[in-house]
Amino acid sequence: MMWFQISLLALIAISALGVVQTRSVTSQVLALSFYGLLLAVMFFVFQAPDVALSQITVGAVALPLMVMLAQANMKHHGRRRDEKKKT
C-alpha cells in the first residue's frame, strides 16, 4: 500500500505541474478537473472519505463548471461590446 500512496502523490505533483503549464483555458480547466479527481482519490486512500466527497463536488465539478461559465460569459460580453463599437 505504501508504494501506491507514493505513486499517487507523484502523479498529483505531475498533474499539478500540468495545470500550471497549460496555456489554453479549456485545456487548463480539464487538467484542473483531473487534478481534483486525483486529490479526491488521495483523500480516500488516506482514509478521509468525507473530505474526498467534498473534493469531488467542489474540485472536480463545481470549480471547473464555474470557470467554463465565466469564460463563456466573457466571450458573450466581448462580442456584444464589439457589436456596439461597430454601430
N, C-alpha and C positions, 0 to 999 in steps of 0.2 A: 504493500500500500504506500510505502514511503516513496518509491520511485514514481508512482502515479501522481502524488502530490507535487513532487519536484518538477516533473514534466509539465504538469498543469500550470504551475507558476511560471515556468519558462515560456509556455505558449501564451500566457496572459501578457508577459513582458513583450514578446514579439508582436502580438496583436496591438498592444498599446503604441508601439513604435509605428505600426502600420496606420493607425488612426491619425497620429500626429503628422506623418509624412505624406499622406494622401492630399492631393490638391483639389480634386473635383469635390464639390459639396455633396453630390449624390453618392459618390463612392465613399466619402468620409462618413456619411450617415449610415450606410450599410456596414462599414467597418466598425462603427460605434455600436451598432446593434449586436454584431457578432461579439464584440468585446464585452458588452453587457451580459450576453448569454454565458460567456466563459466565466465571468465573475459569479454568476448565479451557480454554475456548476462548482466553482471553487468553494462557495459558501456551503453548498450541500455536502461536498466532500469533507469539509472541516466541521461538519455537524452543526450547522446553523440553518436549518430548513426554513425557518420563518424569515430570516434575512434573505435567503435565496428567493423566496416567493416575492418579496418586496422588490428585489433587484430585477426579477423578470418583468414585473409590472412597470417599474419606472425606467430601468436602464435599457431594456430590450424592446419595449413597446411605446411607452408614453414619450420619452425624450426624443427618439428618432422621428416619431409622428409629429411632434411639435416643431421640430426643426424643418421637416419637409413642408408642413403647412405654412410656416413663416417664410420659407423660400418661395413657395407658390404665391403667397400674398405680396411679397416684394416684387416679383415679376409682374403681377397684375397691376400694381400701382405704378410701376415703371412704364408699362405700356400706356396706361391712362395719361400719365404725365407727358409722354411723347406725343400722344394724340392731341393734347391741349396746346402744346407748343406749335404744332403744325397749323392750327386754326387761328 
